[in-house]
Amino acid sequence: MRGESAHKLVAGHTTFIGAATVPGVLLSMGKFPGLVPGRGRVVGEVWRLDAPELLPTLDKYEGYNFERRFTVATLARGRRVRAMVYRYRGSRNHPIVPEGDWRKHRCR
C-alpha cells in the first residue's frame, strides 16, 4: 500500500488500480501485518506491477514466512479482479487486526 515500506521497492514501476478488499484475516506481528485464510475481509490496494522482473525483489523483502498467491480482490465499486497477495504461513499466535485494516490499526 502507499506509504508502506514495500511500496518504495516498486515505486515508478506500478500503476494504481484502486482500493480493494481480499478474503482473509489480518494478523498483527508488531511492525507488519500478515494475511491468513479466514472468514473476513482485509483492506488494501490493487496495483499493477509494470516490471514483473521485480517479483524476486518483493519475494525477498517478504521473506520465507510469506508465499505469493493469487486471490480475487473486490475493488471499491464492486468490480472483482485477480490479484497477487503474500500470505503469511508462520505461527498464527498473533493478535487479529480488527476490521482487517492495517492503516487504522497502525494509527491507533
N, CA, C and O atoms as a Tinker XYZ file with bonds, in Angstrom:
   432  protein
     1  N      0.839000   -1.179000    0.000000    73     2
     2  CA     0.000000    0.000000    0.000000    64     1     3
     3  C      0.888000    1.249000    0.000000    63     2     4     5
     4  O      2.043000    1.216000    0.425000    81     3
     5  N      0.316000    2.336000   -0.485000    73     3     6
     6  CA     1.048000    3.595000   -0.468000    64     5     7
     7  C      1.523000    3.902000    0.946000    63     6     8     9
     8  O      0.804000    3.708000    1.925000    81     7
     9  N      2.745000    4.381000    1.016000    73     7    10
    10  CA     3.304000    4.757000    2.302000    64     9    11
    11  C      3.948000    3.625000    3.072000    63    10    12    13
    12  O      4.639000    3.873000    4.060000    81    11
    13  N      3.746000    2.400000    2.654000    73    11    14
    14  CA     4.360000    1.255000    3.321000    64    13    15
    15  C      5.743000    0.997000    2.707000    63    14    16    17
    16  O      6.008000    1.390000    1.571000    81    15
    17  N      6.608000    0.342000    3.462000    73    15    18
    18  CA     7.995000    0.184000    3.028000    64    17    19
    19  C      8.146000   -0.605000    1.726000    63    18    20    21
    20  O      9.034000   -0.288000    0.934000    81    19
    21  N      7.327000   -1.604000    1.477000    73    19    22
    22  CA     7.449000   -2.383000    0.235000    64    21    23
    23  C      7.106000   -1.535000   -0.984000    63    22    24    25
    24  O      7.605000   -1.790000   -2.080000    81    23
    25  N      6.266000   -0.541000   -0.800000    73    23    26
    26  CA     5.886000    0.309000   -1.929000    64    25    27
    27  C      7.106000    1.039000   -2.491000    63    26    28    29
    28  O      7.193000    1.274000   -3.696000    81    27
    29  N      8.030000    1.391000   -1.629000    73    27    30
    30  CA     9.253000    2.075000   -2.069000    64    29    31
    31  C     10.081000    1.202000   -3.008000    63    30    32    33
    32  O     10.784000    1.718000   -3.877000    81    31
    33  N      9.999000   -0.111000   -2.839000    73    31    34
    34  CA    10.769000   -1.031000   -3.679000    64    33    35
    35  C     10.311000   -1.024000   -5.136000    63    34    36    37
    36  O     11.098000   -1.304000   -6.039000    81    35
    37  N      9.043000   -0.704000   -5.361000    73    35    38
    38  CA     8.486000   -0.774000   -6.718000    64    37    39
    39  C      8.025000    0.588000   -7.241000    63    38    40    41
    40  O      7.429000    0.675000   -8.314000    81    39
    41  N      8.301000    1.640000   -6.486000    73    39    42
    42  CA     7.887000    2.987000   -6.902000    64    41    43
    43  C      8.402000    3.282000   -8.307000    63    42    44    45
    44  O      9.563000    3.023000   -8.623000    81    43
    45  N      7.532000    3.821000   -9.135000    73    43    46
    46  CA     7.891000    4.123000  -10.513000    64    45    47
    47  C      7.697000    2.949000  -11.464000    63    46    48    49
    48  O      7.865000    3.089000  -12.676000    81    47
    49  N      7.343000    1.791000  -10.910000    73    47    50
    50  CA     7.157000    0.589000  -11.721000    64    49    51
    51  C      5.773000   -0.026000  -11.512000    63    50    52    53
    52  O      5.562000   -1.206000  -11.787000    81    51
    53  N      4.836000    0.785000  -11.023000    73    51    54
    54  CA     3.486000    0.300000  -10.742000    64    53    55
    55  C      2.448000    1.312000  -11.204000    63    54    56    57
    56  O      2.736000    2.495000  -11.385000    81    55
    57  N      1.233000    0.808000  -11.390000    73    55    58
    58  CA     0.093000    1.658000  -11.716000    64    57    59
    59  C     -1.010000    1.356000  -10.703000    63    58    60    61
    60  O     -1.392000    0.201000  -10.519000    81    59
    61  N     -1.517000    2.398000  -10.051000    73    59    62
    62  CA    -2.575000    2.223000   -9.054000    64    61    63
    63  C     -3.885000    1.879000   -9.745000    63    62    64    65
    64  O     -4.316000    2.580000  -10.659000    81    63
    65  N     -4.518000    0.791000   -9.302000    73    63    66
    66  CA    -5.809000    0.364000   -9.846000    64    65    67
    67  C     -6.940000    0.836000   -8.938000    63    66    68    69
    68  O     -7.940000    1.366000   -9.421000    81    67
    69  N     -6.789000    0.647000   -7.615000    73    67    70
    70  CA    -7.812000    1.122000   -6.703000    64    69    71
    71  C     -7.766000    0.463000   -5.343000    63    70    72    73
    72  O     -7.086000   -0.543000   -5.140000    81    71
    73  N     -8.507000    1.053000   -4.409000    73    71    74
    74  CA    -8.680000    0.457000   -3.088000    64    73    75
    75  C     -9.497000   -0.820000   -3.259000    63    74    76    77
    76  O    -10.355000   -0.910000   -4.137000    81    75
    77  N     -9.219000   -1.803000   -2.410000    73    75    78
    78  CA    -9.891000   -3.088000   -2.568000    64    77    79
    79  C     -9.875000   -3.862000   -1.256000    63    78    80    81
    80  O     -9.212000   -3.477000   -0.294000    81    79
    81  N    -10.623000   -4.963000   -1.243000    73    79    82
    82  CA   -10.554000   -5.919000   -0.138000    64    81    83
    83  C    -10.306000   -7.301000   -0.724000    63    82    84    85
    84  O    -10.644000   -7.579000   -1.875000    81    83
    85  N     -9.707000   -8.161000    0.097000    73    83    86
    86  CA    -9.498000   -9.560000   -0.275000    64    85    87
    87  C    -10.000000  -10.429000    0.867000    63    86    88    89
    88  O    -10.069000   -9.966000    2.005000    81    87
    89  N    -10.348000  -11.666000    0.590000    73    87    90
    90  CA   -10.798000  -12.547000    1.665000    64    89    91
    91  C     -9.634000  -12.904000    2.581000    63    90    92    93
    92  O     -8.499000  -13.065000    2.131000    81    91
    93  N     -9.935000  -13.025000    3.874000    73    91    94
    94  CA    -8.923000  -13.456000    4.828000    64    93    95
    95  C     -9.012000  -12.708000    6.134000    63    94    96    97
    96  O     -9.942000  -11.940000    6.380000    81    95
    97  N     -8.024000  -12.952000    6.957000    73    95    98
    98  CA    -7.899000  -12.322000    8.263000    64    97    99
    99  C     -6.504000  -11.730000    8.332000    63    98   100   101
   100  O     -5.548000  -12.310000    7.817000    81    99
   101  N     -6.389000  -10.571000    8.972000    73    99   102
   102  CA    -5.103000   -9.912000    9.085000    64   101   103
   103  C     -4.594000  -10.046000   10.514000    63   102   104   105
   104  O     -5.308000   -9.756000   11.474000    81   103
   105  N     -3.339000  -10.492000   10.639000    73   103   106
   106  CA    -2.700000  -10.616000   11.943000    64   105   107
   107  C     -1.706000   -9.478000   12.126000    63   106   108   109
   108  O     -1.109000   -9.008000   11.157000    81   107
   109  N     -1.531000   -9.037000   13.362000    73   107   110
   110  CA    -0.534000   -8.020000   13.677000    64   109   111
   111  C      0.683000   -8.689000   14.276000    63   110   112   113
   112  O      0.601000   -9.374000   15.296000    81   111
   113  N      1.825000   -8.475000   13.619000    73   111   114
   114  CA     3.079000   -9.025000   14.124000    64   113   115
   115  C      4.011000   -7.896000   14.539000    63   114   116   117
   116  O      5.221000   -7.956000   14.324000    81   115
   117  N      3.432000   -6.882000   15.129000    73   115   118
   118  CA     4.227000   -5.739000   15.574000    64   117   119
   119  C      4.327000   -4.685000   14.494000    63   118   120   121
   120  O      3.411000   -3.882000   14.317000    81   119
   121  N      5.426000   -4.681000   13.774000    73   119   122
   122  CA     5.667000   -3.650000   12.768000    64   121   123
   123  C      5.068000   -3.961000   11.407000    63   122   124   125
   124  O      5.082000   -3.111000   10.516000    81   123
   125  N      4.546000   -5.156000   11.235000    73   123   126
   126  CA     3.975000   -5.516000    9.943000    64   125   127
   127  C      2.812000   -6.483000   10.128000    63   126   128   129
   128  O      2.693000   -7.140000   11.162000    81   127
   129  N      1.942000   -6.562000    9.094000    73   127   130
   130  CA     0.789000   -7.459000    9.157000    64   129   131
   131  C      1.056000   -8.777000    8.432000    63   130   132   133
   132  O      2.031000   -8.910000    7.693000    81   131
   133  N      0.182000   -9.733000    8.654000    73   131   134
   134  CA     0.230000  -10.996000    7.930000    64   133   135
   135  C     -1.171000  -11.435000    7.547000    63   134   136   137
   136  O     -2.042000  -11.564000    8.407000    81   135
   137  N     -1.389000  -11.662000    6.270000    73   135   138
   138  CA    -2.676000  -12.129000    5.756000    64   137   139
   139  C     -2.729000  -13.647000    5.858000    63   138   140   141
   140  O     -1.819000  -14.343000    5.408000    81   139
   141  N     -3.801000  -14.150000    6.452000    73   139   142
   142  CA    -4.010000  -15.592000    6.554000    64   141   143
   143  C     -5.422000  -15.912000    6.068000    63   142   144   145
   144  O     -6.289000  -15.038000    6.079000    81   143
   145  N     -5.663000  -17.152000    5.641000    73   143   146
   146  CA    -7.021000  -17.520000    5.240000    64   145   147
   147  C     -7.982000  -17.379000    6.424000    63   146   148   149
   148  O     -7.603000  -17.610000    7.572000    81   147
   149  N     -9.209000  -17.005000    6.136000    73   147   150
   150  CA   -10.211000  -16.884000    7.188000    64   149   151
   151  C    -11.486000  -16.275000    6.656000    63   150   152   153
   152  O    -11.586000  -15.944000    5.474000    81   151
   153  N    -12.462000  -16.130000    7.536000    73   151   154
   154  CA   -13.794000  -15.641000    7.163000    64   153   155
   155  C    -13.928000  -14.145000    7.367000    63   154   156   157
   156  O    -14.844000  -13.697000    8.056000    81   155
   157  N    -13.064000  -13.392000    6.802000    73   155   158
   158  CA   -13.145000  -11.953000    6.927000    64   157   159
   159  C    -12.761000  -11.287000    5.620000    63   158   160   161
   160  O    -12.609000  -11.946000    4.591000    81   159
   161  N    -12.607000   -9.980000    5.674000    73   159   162
   162  CA   -12.152000   -9.189000    4.530000    64   161   163
   163  C    -10.990000   -8.338000    5.011000    63   162   164   165
   164  O    -11.020000   -7.796000    6.116000    81   163
   165  N     -9.986000   -8.225000    4.191000    73   163   166
   166  CA    -8.800000   -7.437000    4.508000    64   165   167
   167  C     -8.722000   -6.267000    3.537000    63   166   168   169
   168  O     -8.851000   -6.440000    2.325000    81   167
   169  N     -8.511000   -5.091000    4.078000    73   167   170
   170  CA    -8.462000   -3.850000    3.307000    64   169   171
   171  C     -7.067000   -3.667000    2.714000    63   170   172   173
   172  O     -6.060000   -3.906000    3.382000    81   171
   173  N     -7.021000   -3.241000    1.450000    73   171   174
   174  CA    -5.741000   -2.987000    0.811000    64   173   175
   175  C     -5.894000   -2.187000   -0.460000    63   174   176   177
   176  O     -6.888000   -1.489000   -0.660000    81   175
   177  N     -4.897000   -2.298000   -1.314000    73   175   178
   178  CA    -4.883000   -1.608000   -2.601000    64   177   179
   179  C     -4.438000   -2.574000   -3.677000    63   178   180   181
   180  O     -3.638000   -3.475000   -3.425000    81   179
   181  N     -4.962000   -2.383000   -4.881000    73   179   182
   182  CA    -4.538000   -3.176000   -6.027000    64   181   183
   183  C     -3.650000   -2.290000   -6.901000    63   182   184   185
   184  O     -4.013000   -1.171000   -7.262000    81   183
   185  N     -2.501000   -2.819000   -7.220000    73   183   186
   186  CA    -1.531000   -2.152000   -8.090000    64   185   187
   187  C     -1.158000   -3.095000   -9.215000    63   186   188   189
   188  O     -1.060000   -4.304000   -9.003000    81   187
   189  N     -0.950000   -2.563000  -10.404000    73   187   190
   190  CA    -0.395000   -3.370000  -11.498000    64   189   191
   191  C      1.115000   -3.196000  -11.452000    63   190   192   193
   192  O      1.616000   -2.072000  -11.452000    81   191
   193  N      1.834000   -4.303000  -11.413000    73   191   194
   194  CA     3.290000   -4.271000  -11.433000    64   193   195
   195  C      3.735000   -4.231000  -12.887000    63   194   196   197
   196  O      3.598000   -5.216000  -13.613000    81   195
   197  N      4.273000   -3.082000  -13.312000    73   195   198
   198  CA     4.669000   -2.888000  -14.698000    64   197   199
   199  C      6.056000   -3.461000  -14.996000    63   198   200   201
   200  O      6.492000   -3.466000  -16.147000    81   199
   201  N      6.741000   -3.936000  -13.970000    73   199   202
   202  CA     8.080000   -4.519000  -14.122000    64   201   203
   203  C      8.109000   -5.858000  -13.388000    63   202   204   205
   204  O      8.604000   -5.932000  -12.263000    81   203
   205  N      7.579000   -6.926000  -14.016000    73   203   206
   206  CA     7.499000   -8.219000  -13.330000    64   205   207
   207  C      8.857000   -8.767000  -12.889000    63   206   208   209
   208  O      8.919000   -9.665000  -12.049000    81   207
   209  N      9.932000   -8.236000  -13.446000    73   207   210
   210  CA    11.258000   -8.682000  -13.023000    64   209   211
   211  C     11.553000   -8.283000  -11.563000    63   210   212   213
   212  O     12.543000   -8.730000  -10.984000    81   211
   213  N     10.690000   -7.442000  -10.979000    73   211   214
   214  CA    10.842000   -7.055000   -9.575000    64   213   215
   215  C     10.218000   -8.063000   -8.609000    63   214   216   217
   216  O     10.376000   -7.924000   -7.396000    81   215
   217  N      9.516000   -9.072000   -9.120000    73   215   218
   218  CA     8.894000  -10.064000   -8.228000    64   217   219
   219  C      9.910000  -10.740000   -7.302000    63   218   220   221
   220  O      9.619000  -10.890000   -6.116000    81   219
   221  N     11.089000  -11.156000   -7.783000    73   219   222
   222  CA    12.064000  -11.749000   -6.849000    64   221   223
   223  C     12.494000  -10.769000   -5.745000    63   222   224   225
   224  O     12.776000  -11.193000   -4.624000    81   223
   225  N     12.546000   -9.486000   -6.047000    73   223   226
   226  CA    12.876000   -8.479000   -5.035000    64   225   227
   227  C     11.780000   -8.425000   -3.978000    63   226   228   229
   228  O     12.070000   -8.358000   -2.784000    81   227
   229  N     10.518000   -8.455000   -4.412000    73   227   230
   230  CA     9.406000   -8.466000   -3.461000    64   229   231
   231  C      9.390000   -9.754000   -2.633000    63   230   232   233
   232  O      9.144000   -9.721000   -1.427000    81   231
   233  N      9.655000  -10.886000   -3.290000    73   231   234
   234  CA     9.704000  -12.166000   -2.575000    64   233   235
   235  C     10.755000  -12.119000   -1.463000    63   234   236   237
   236  O     10.507000  -12.561000   -0.342000    81   235
   237  N     11.913000  -11.583000   -1.788000    73   235   238
   238  CA    12.998000  -11.494000   -0.804000    64   237   239
   239  C     12.604000  -10.563000    0.335000    63   238   240   241
   240  O     12.852000  -10.865000    1.502000    81   239
   241  N     11.996000   -9.438000    0.001000    73   239   242
   242  CA    11.543000   -8.492000    1.018000    64   241   243
   243  C     10.547000   -9.153000    1.973000    63   242   244   245
   244  O     10.669000   -9.015000    3.190000    81   243
   245  N      9.569000   -9.866000    1.429000    73   243   246
   246  CA     8.538000  -10.502000    2.253000    64   245   247
   247  C      9.121000  -11.598000    3.140000    63   246   248   249
   248  O      8.680000  -11.768000    4.276000    81   247
   249  N     10.092000  -12.332000    2.646000    73   247   250
   250  CA    10.750000  -13.349000    3.460000    64   249   251
   251  C     10.128000  -14.731000    3.345000    63   250   252   253
   252  O      9.109000  -14.932000    2.683000    81   251
   253  N     10.778000  -15.674000    4.013000    73   251   254
   254  CA    10.402000  -17.085000    3.874000    64   253   255
   255  C      9.045000  -17.428000    4.474000    63   254   256   257
   256  O      8.448000  -18.431000    4.082000    81   255
   257  N      8.538000  -16.633000    5.409000    73   255   258
   258  CA     7.243000  -16.937000    6.027000    64   257   259
   259  C      6.055000  -16.435000    5.217000    63   258   260   261
   260  O      4.910000  -16.565000    5.649000    81   259
   261  N      6.317000  -15.868000    4.056000    73   259   262
   262  CA     5.244000  -15.355000    3.208000    64   261   263
   263  C      5.348000  -15.993000    1.831000    63   262   264   265
   264  O      6.435000  -16.089000    1.261000    81   263
   265  N      4.210000  -16.429000    1.302000    73   263   266
   266  CA     4.214000  -17.001000   -0.043000    64   265   267
   267  C      3.279000  -16.210000   -0.942000    63   266   268   269
   268  O      2.200000  -15.778000   -0.536000    81   267
   269  N      3.726000  -16.037000   -2.166000    73   267   270
   270  CA     2.945000  -15.301000   -3.158000    64   269   271
   271  C      1.828000  -16.201000   -3.656000    63   270   272   273
   272  O      2.068000  -17.331000   -4.081000    81   271
   273  N      0.591000  -15.685000   -3.599000    73   271   274
   274  CA    -0.587000  -16.443000   -4.033000    64   273   275
   275  C     -1.508000  -15.514000   -4.813000    63   274   276   277
   276  O     -1.434000  -14.292000   -4.685000    81   275
   277  N     -2.366000  -16.107000   -5.612000    73   275   278
   278  CA    -3.388000  -15.320000   -6.311000    64   277   279
   279  C     -4.717000  -15.459000   -5.582000    63   278   280   281
   280  O     -5.032000  -16.508000   -5.020000    81   279
   281  N     -5.487000  -14.376000   -5.604000    73   279   282
   282  CA    -6.806000  -14.348000   -4.991000    64   281   283
   283  C     -7.685000  -13.415000   -5.822000    63   282   284   285
   284  O     -7.234000  -12.851000   -6.819000    81   283
   285  N     -8.920000  -13.259000   -5.414000    73   283   286
   286  CA    -9.823000  -12.311000   -6.072000    64   285   287
   287  C     -9.991000  -11.113000   -5.152000    63   286   288   289
   288  O    -10.410000  -11.253000   -4.004000    81   287
   289  N     -9.664000   -9.949000   -5.659000    73   287   290
   290  CA    -9.836000   -8.698000   -4.912000    64   289   291
   291  C    -11.107000   -8.021000   -5.407000    63   290   292   293
   292  O    -11.431000   -8.066000   -6.593000    81   291
   293  N    -11.817000   -7.395000   -4.479000    73   291   294
   294  CA   -13.022000   -6.643000   -4.818000    64   293   295
   295  C    -12.703000   -5.159000   -4.688000    63   294   296   297
   296  O    -12.407000   -4.666000   -3.599000    81   295
   297  N    -12.768000   -4.456000   -5.817000    73   295   298
   298  CA   -12.496000   -3.023000   -5.822000    64   297   299
   299  C    -13.656000   -2.273000   -5.186000    63   298   300   301
   300  O    -14.742000   -2.826000   -5.014000    81   299
   301  N    -13.422000   -1.013000   -4.838000    73   299   302
   302  CA   -14.403000   -0.207000   -4.100000    64   301   303
   303  C    -15.774000   -0.176000   -4.761000    63   302   304   305
   304  O    -16.786000   -0.155000   -4.060000    81   303
   305  N    -15.836000   -0.173000   -6.079000    73   303   306
   306  CA   -17.143000   -0.108000   -6.760000    64   305   307
   307  C    -17.727000   -1.483000   -7.076000    63   306   308   309
   308  O    -18.714000   -1.586000   -7.806000    81   307
   309  N    -17.119000   -2.543000   -6.527000    73   307   310
   310  CA   -17.663000   -3.877000   -6.678000    64   309   311
   311  C    -17.030000   -4.734000   -7.758000    63   310   312   313
   312  O    -17.277000   -5.939000   -7.803000    81   311
   313  N    -16.227000   -4.153000   -8.621000    73   311   314
   314  CA   -15.558000   -4.946000   -9.667000    64   313   315
   315  C    -14.555000   -5.893000   -9.016000    63   314   316   317
   316  O    -13.836000   -5.525000   -8.087000    81   315
   317  N    -14.526000   -7.121000   -9.528000    73   315   318
   318  CA   -13.616000   -8.133000   -8.990000    64   317   319
   319  C    -12.474000   -8.344000   -9.973000    63   318   320   321
   320  O    -12.684000   -8.426000  -11.183000    81   319
   321  N    -11.252000   -8.431000   -9.428000    73   319   322
   322  CA   -10.065000   -8.625000  -10.254000    64   321   323
   323  C     -9.168000   -9.680000   -9.619000    63   322   324   325
   324  O     -9.179000   -9.879000   -8.404000    81   323
   325  N     -8.404000  -10.340000  -10.451000    73   323   326
   326  CA    -7.408000  -11.299000   -9.958000    64   325   327
   327  C     -6.217000  -10.505000   -9.449000    63   326   328   329
   328  O     -5.714000   -9.612000  -10.132000    81   327
   329  N     -5.768000  -10.839000   -8.239000    73   327   330
   330  CA    -4.675000  -10.084000   -7.632000    64   329   331
   331  C     -3.715000  -11.021000   -6.907000    63   330   332   333
   332  O     -4.102000  -12.091000   -6.438000    81   331
   333  N     -2.486000  -10.606000   -6.826000    73   331   334
   334  CA    -1.467000  -11.348000   -6.102000    64   333   335
   335  C     -1.381000  -10.795000   -4.682000    63   334   336   337
   336  O     -1.414000   -9.582000   -4.475000    81   335
   337  N     -1.273000  -11.684000   -3.722000    73   335   338
   338  CA    -1.077000  -11.300000   -2.327000    64   337   339
   339  C      0.065000  -12.148000   -1.758000    63   338   340   341
   340  O      0.440000  -13.174000   -2.325000    81   339
   341  N      0.594000  -11.705000   -0.651000    73   339   342
   342  CA     1.555000  -12.516000    0.096000    64   341   343
   343  C      0.848000  -13.024000    1.337000    63   342   344   345
   344  O      0.457000  -12.245000    2.206000    81   343
   345  N      0.686000  -14.346000    1.415000    73   343   346
   346  CA     0.036000  -14.966000    2.575000    64   345   347
   347  C      1.094000  -15.355000    3.596000    63   346   348   349
   348  O      2.154000  -15.886000    3.266000    81   347
   349  N      0.765000  -15.070000    4.839000    73   347   350
   350  CA     1.638000  -15.444000    5.950000    64   349   351
   351  C      1.451000  -16.922000    6.243000    63   350   352   353
   352  O      0.321000  -17.403000    6.327000    81   351
   353  N      2.550000  -17.643000    6.397000    73   351   354
   354  CA     2.435000  -19.073000    6.664000    64   353   355
   355  C      3.171000  -19.490000    7.937000    63   354   356   357
   356  O      3.500000  -20.663000    8.119000    81   355
   357  N      3.424000  -18.524000    8.809000    73   355   358
   358  CA     4.069000  -18.804000   10.088000    64   357   359
   359  C      3.042000  -19.042000   11.186000    63   358   360   361
   360  O      1.892000  -19.390000   10.919000    81   359
   361  N      3.477000  -18.850000   12.416000    73   359   362
   362  CA     2.625000  -19.062000   13.589000    64   361   363
   363  C      1.414000  -18.137000   13.551000    63   362   364   365
   364  O      1.516000  -16.964000   13.193000    81   363
   365  N      0.280000  -18.689000   13.925000    73   363   366
   366  CA    -0.955000  -17.887000   13.977000    64   365   367
   367  C     -1.160000  -17.283000   15.365000    63   366   368   369
   368  O     -2.228000  -16.748000   15.661000    81   367
   369  N     -0.154000  -17.368000   16.200000    73   367   370
   370  CA    -0.252000  -16.874000   17.573000    64   369   371
   371  C      0.044000  -15.371000   17.629000    63   370   372   373
   372  O      0.966000  -14.935000   18.317000    81   371
   373  N     -0.748000  -14.596000   16.900000    73   371   374
   374  CA    -0.620000  -13.141000   16.842000    64   373   375
   375  C     -2.015000  -12.536000   16.947000    63   374   376   377
   376  O     -2.997000  -13.176000   16.572000    81   375
   377  N     -2.110000  -11.305000   17.456000    73   375   378
   378  CA    -3.427000  -10.666000   17.546000    64   377   379
   379  C     -4.045000  -10.425000   16.169000    63   378   380   381
   380  O     -3.337000  -10.146000   15.201000    81   379
   381  N     -5.347000  -10.534000   16.096000    73   379   382
   382  CA    -6.081000  -10.234000   14.860000    64   381   383
   383  C     -6.265000   -8.723000   14.761000    63   382   384   385
   384  O     -6.582000   -8.061000   15.749000    81   383
   385  N     -6.064000   -8.190000   13.572000    73   383   386
   386  CA    -6.279000   -6.766000   13.321000    64   385   387
   387  C     -7.777000   -6.552000   13.119000    63   386   388   389
   388  O     -8.359000   -7.094000   12.179000    81   387
   389  N     -8.404000   -5.767000   13.992000    73   387   390
   390  CA    -9.843000   -5.532000   13.857000    64   389   391
   391  C    -10.185000   -4.924000   12.494000    63   390   392   393
   392  O     -9.458000   -4.069000   11.987000    81   391
   393  N    -11.260000   -5.357000   11.926000    73   391   394
   394  CA   -11.765000   -4.859000   10.644000    64   393   395
   395  C    -10.822000   -5.135000    9.480000    63   394   396   397
   396  O    -11.093000   -4.684000    8.368000    81   395
   397  N     -9.720000   -5.863000    9.694000    73   395   398
   398  CA    -8.812000   -6.190000    8.609000    64   397   399
   399  C     -8.132000   -4.993000    7.978000    63   398   400   401
   400  O     -7.716000   -5.052000    6.821000    81   399
   401  N     -8.015000   -3.912000    8.725000    73   399   402
   402  CA    -7.490000   -2.661000    8.169000    64   401   403
   403  C     -6.191000   -2.273000    8.877000    63   402   404   405
   404  O     -6.213000   -1.758000    9.994000    81   403
   405  N     -5.065000   -2.526000    8.217000    73   403   406
   406  CA    -3.755000   -2.279000    8.813000    64   405   407
   407  C     -3.524000   -0.798000    9.100000    63   406   408   409
   408  O     -2.955000   -0.457000   10.137000    81   407
   409  N     -3.950000    0.072000    8.214000    73   407   410
   410  CA    -3.733000    1.513000    8.444000    64   409   411
   411  C     -4.467000    1.989000    9.694000    63   410   412   413
   412  O     -3.894000    2.708000   10.512000    81   411
   413  N     -5.707000    1.602000    9.845000    73   411   414
   414  CA    -6.453000    2.001000   11.049000    64   413   415
   415  C     -5.777000    1.439000   12.303000    63   414   416   417
   416  O     -5.648000    2.134000   13.310000    81   415
   417  N     -5.357000    0.204000   12.233000    73   415   418
   418  CA    -4.723000   -0.458000   13.358000    64   417   419
   419  C     -3.402000    0.221000   13.724000    63   418   420   421
   420  O     -3.137000    0.484000   14.897000    81   419
   421  N     -2.599000    0.496000   12.740000    73   419   422
   422  CA    -1.275000    1.078000   12.953000    64   421   423
   423  C     -1.362000    2.496000   13.506000    63   422   424   425
   424  O     -0.488000    2.920000   14.262000    81   423
   425  N     -2.397000    3.224000   13.140000    73   423   426
   426  CA    -2.530000    4.626000   13.557000    64   425   427
   427  C     -3.147000    4.789000   14.941000    63   426   428   429
   428  O     -3.297000    5.915000   15.415000    81   427
   429  N     -3.502000    3.704000   15.588000    73   427   430
   430  CA    -4.121000    3.805000   16.928000    64   429   431
   431  C     -3.090000    4.092000   17.984000    63   430   432
   432  O     -3.428000    4.208000   19.162000    81   431
